[in-house]
Amino acid sequence: MYRLIGNQYRKPSGLLGRIIAKKMTRGNIPVYDKIIPGLGIKQNDRILEIGYGLGVGIDKIGSGYDCFVSGIDFSDLMYKLASKKNKKHIKNGKAELYHGDFLTAEMIPDQYDIIFCTNVIYFWINLDEPFSKIKTLLKDGGLFCIFMASGDYLKKKKFTKDGIFCKYSIGQVVDALKFAGFRDINYEFRKAYIIKCRK
């Protein structure tokens, strides 16, 4: 049962996926309220969110900033629901959403000023591959921002015990960012980590 729930956190689908997604969204709204203002978004920036879920972050950026925001998520259910939520931004040419696996999707290098993800890092088995790809997608000096719960916190949750969640420590993440070639790595911790670095 816990593995089923854990899989739904990773890739929501069906009725249970809708329930889990709504629960995740309630938890992520204050996260978006905190991290988006701290991204330093400027006019005409190009931004990518990896794992946009129900599209709350896409909507907040599309509504509050004069920029272009893209997102990629490998849940077909999330793609459909987020596309509906962000219909006006897509129609107005301020947003685009993709359905696909970030790790295998073909993407144009050096196109984003900012890339961010919230509660996604646990589902990357090896951090070297995604971090390396993110670095190639950023423009020189571009910002990468991660929001993640601590490994100790995840270890206390029953639905994370079946090997679906990778319970990274902050040290492991920082080391992987350094290995990928990111610089100016810094982080803050208030119940969870917000990590920022630059290409």
Secondary structure, DSSP 4 states (H G I P E B T S, - for coil): -HHHHHHHHHS--HHHHHHHHHHHHHHHHHHHHHHTGGG---TT-EEEEES-TTSHHHHHHHHH-SSEEEEEES-HHHHHHHHHHTHHHHHTTSEEEEES-TTTS---SS-EEEEEEES-GGG-S-SHHHHHHHHHHEEEEEEEEEEE--HHHHHT-GGGTTSSS----HHHHHHHHHHHT-EEEEEEESSSEEEEEE-
